[in-house]
């Protein structure tokens, strides 16, 4: 792997947070890779689910910052699954293996869609305490590729990577965003043909979220006002689907704000999780809670539940 320009913290992260590999299915080839950091006494951690192009370590800045503040976080990478039901069943088995009854989920793009589908899948015996949906969507038909979804498995890796790269921002970018894209390209290169084909299949096969099954789950919708792969229509659909959701708008950040606008993203995550402090669903060590300090940060960022104009 080439030099990672995005942050000197990345190498520190790789050297201090061990990568675990866990198999929960009968198929030994299905390996979950994850970083589990922070206090093990926390029984309702925040779990990060990556986009099509991402690996578990794309959330390294969230893992480092949030664990430093006392949160337990898990950043993971899913194995090869070809349909949403299969993914949900595997994810449930993983939570059982980790002995986690309830979790908070942060999902980026495809990760956000899968987080919603998992909440829907477990609605009769809820496993999802809350959702943070970053640049995500609720209906795969927005990509206009449902008719090709079943043929991705036939395509060679270089063609699959070309499809994914087509959604990356182009043109002049600020240095942080350019470094973030370079980092994601590097992570994309590390994915094999079956990993990419299965993720694109999950991203595009005909499916949508049934909101009535998850309407009682607290949601924060995080999106950006600048260029991203998500259309305005897809964003509006998310707002309609979750009318009571908190909105975390970033003026800039592109497809990967958790990389290039990590300070803002980390603050919005803290604000979202604040509502669970002092309950059994807190993701933070109680001794580390400083609500006053967070309130000052919240005011300084002019956070609002109301949508802003770009």
N, C-alpha and C positions, 0 to 999 in steps of 0.2 A: 504494500500500500504506500502511496506517495505521501509527501509531507502534508500534514493537516494544518492549513493556515488559520482555520476558523477560531481556534482558541488554544492557548498553551495548557488549558485545563483538561483537554482531551486525553493527553498522554497520562496525566495524573489520574484521571478517571479510570483508564484502562489498567493502570498498575495497582490501583487501590480497591476497586470494586470487582469482585470475582464474577465471571460469567458462569452461570449454572446451566446445565443441560438436563432436561427432564423428559422422560417418556411416560405417557399416561394411557396411550392406546395400545391395542394388541399388536399393531403394526410398529415394529421396532424402528422403522425409518422415519416415523413422525416424532421429531425432536423439538421440544419447546426450548428456546434459549432465552435466558432472562438474567437481569441484574436485580437483586433484591437487597435494598439498602435501607438503613434506618433501624429504629428500635423494634425488635421482634415482639415486644409486648403489645404492639399495636395490632389489633385484630381486624381492622377495616382500612387497609392501606389504599393508596392511590395507584392504579395500574395504568400504564401507558401502552397504547396500541398504535403501531406505526402505519404510515401510508404504504401504497404499493411499492414505492422505491426504497422504503426505509428498513433499517435493521434496529435492533433494540438500543444500540448506542446513539441513535440520532437524538435521544432525549438526555444525553449526558449532562447538559447544563441544568436541566430540571432536577436530575438525580442529585447532583452535587449541591445545588442551592437548597433544595427542599430538605434533604437529610441534614444539612448544616443547621437548619432551623428546627429540627426535631421531628420531621415527618418520616413516616415509612413509605417508601415508593418502590414500585416494581416496574421496570421497563422490559418489555418482552418482544419476542419475535416468534411469529406463529409458524408451525410446520406447513407442509403442503396439504391443503384441504381444497376440495373441488366444489363444494356447495356450502351454503350458509348453515344448514342444519348440522352438517358434519363438523364445521368449525365450532358451533355453539356447544355441541356435545363434548368435543375435545376440550374446550375452554372450561366447561363445568367440571370435567374430570381433573383439570389442572388445579382449579380452586379447591377441589376436594383434597387433592394431594398436598396442597399447601395449607390445608386446614383453615380455609378462609370462608366463612359463611356469607359475609357481605363485603363488597368492595366499592370504591369510587373508580370510575373509568374516565380516562382522558383519551379520546380517540382522534387521530389526525386523518382527515380525508377518508380513505377506505377503513381505517381503524375506527373512525367515528361511526361509520355505517354499521360495522360489525358490533360495536358497543351497543348500538340501538337494537340490533337484531338479537343480541344476547339478552338484553333487558326484556325484550318481547318474549323470547324463548323461555325465560325463567319467571314470567310474570305470576304464575300460580304459586310458585315457591320462590319469592324474590331473592336474587343474589346481588342486584345492583342497587346501591344506596343513592348514588347520584351520577350525573353525566356531565362531562365537559366536552363539547363537540367543536373541534377546531377545523375550520375550512371543510366542513363535512356536508353530507347530503342525506336525503331520506328516500330517494328513489333512483335506482340505477339507470332508468330510462333516459336520464338527463345526458348521458354520454352517447346516446344514439348508436350503441354498439351491441345491443342485446342479441341481435341476429348473428353477430360474429363470436359471441362469448364462448360457444362450444367448440370453436376451432383454434383457440389460442394454444392449446396443448400440442398442436401440430407444428407451430412456428419455431424456427431456431432462435436461440437466445439473442442474437444481434438484432433481429427484427422486433422482438419483444421490447428490448431496451430502446429501440428507435421510437416505438409507440409511446413509451413512458416519457422519454426525453422531449417529445413533441409538446408536452404539457408544461415543460419548464419555461420560466420567464426568459425572454431574450431582450436585447437592446441594452441601453445604458442602465447600470444598477449601482447603488452605493456599495462601498467595499464589503460591508457586513453581509449584504444580500448576495453579492457575487461569491464570497467565501462560503456562504451557506449552500448555494447551488453546487459549487465545486465539491463540497463535502458530500452532498446527496448523490452526485454523479459517481463519486468514489464508492459510496455504499451500494449504489445500484450495480456497479461493476462486480461487487462481491456476491451477488445473488445468481443462483443457477437457473437453468432453463425451466425446470419444473416449479421452482419457487415463484418465478415471475409469471409463468403461464397460469398457475393456480390463483395468484393474487389478481391478475387481470380478469380471470374468469369470475371470481367473487365480486370484482368491481363492476362488472358489466352484465352478468346474467340477470335475467328479468326478476326483480324483487323490489319491494318497498316496505317501509316501516308502517306498522299498524298502531297509530298513536294512542288509541283507546286502551291498549294494553299497558302502556307505560306513562300514562298522563300524570300519575301521582309522584313520579320521580323528579327531584329537583334537577334542573338543567341550566347550564350556562352555555350559550352559543358564542363561540369566539371566531371572529372573522376579520378580514382586512379590507381596507378601502382601495388598495392599489391592485395591480394585476395579479390574478391567481387563476388556477384552472377552473375555479368555481364560477359559474355564470350568475348574473344578478337574479335570474329567475329561480335558480337553485337556492340562493340565499333567502329569497322571499318565501319560498316554499317552506323552508326551515322555520322562519319566523311565524308562519301561519300554523305550522304543525305544533309548535310550542309557544303559544301566546303568552304564557306566564314565565317563560325562560328569562334569566338574566342575560344581558347582552354585553359582551366584552369586545369592543371594537378597537382595532389597531389601525392607525392611519396608513402605516406601511408595514411590510413584512412578507409580502408575496405568499408563495405556497408553503414556506417553512418558517413561520414566525418564531417557533420554539428554538430555532437555531440563531436567527439573525436579530430577533427582538426578545431575547430570553428574559431580560429583566422585567419587561412589561408582562410577558406571558406568565412568569413565575408569580408576579404580584396578583394577577387575575386569578390564578389557581388558589393562592392563599385566601383571597376574598371569597371565592366559591366555598372553600372548605371551612371558613370561619363559622358558618351556620351550624356546623356539627361539633364545634368545640364544647367540651363539657358533657358530651353524650357518649354512649358506647360506640358510636360510629365515628368518633374523632380519629383523624388520620395522623394526629400529632401527639407527641409525649406531653401530657398535661403540664409538666413542670416547665415546658418551653413556651407556653402560650403567653403572648404579650399583645392582648387585644388593643391596648391603647396605642402602641407603636404602629400596629397595622392600620388603625383608624386614621392616624396622621398620614400614612402613605396613601390610603384610600382617597382622602380629601385632596391630597396633592396631585393625584392623577385625574381628578374630576370624574371619578367613576359614576356612571349613571345607569339605571336600569332602562332608561328611555333611549331609543335609537338616536344617533347623531347624524347630521348631514355630513357627507364626505367633503 
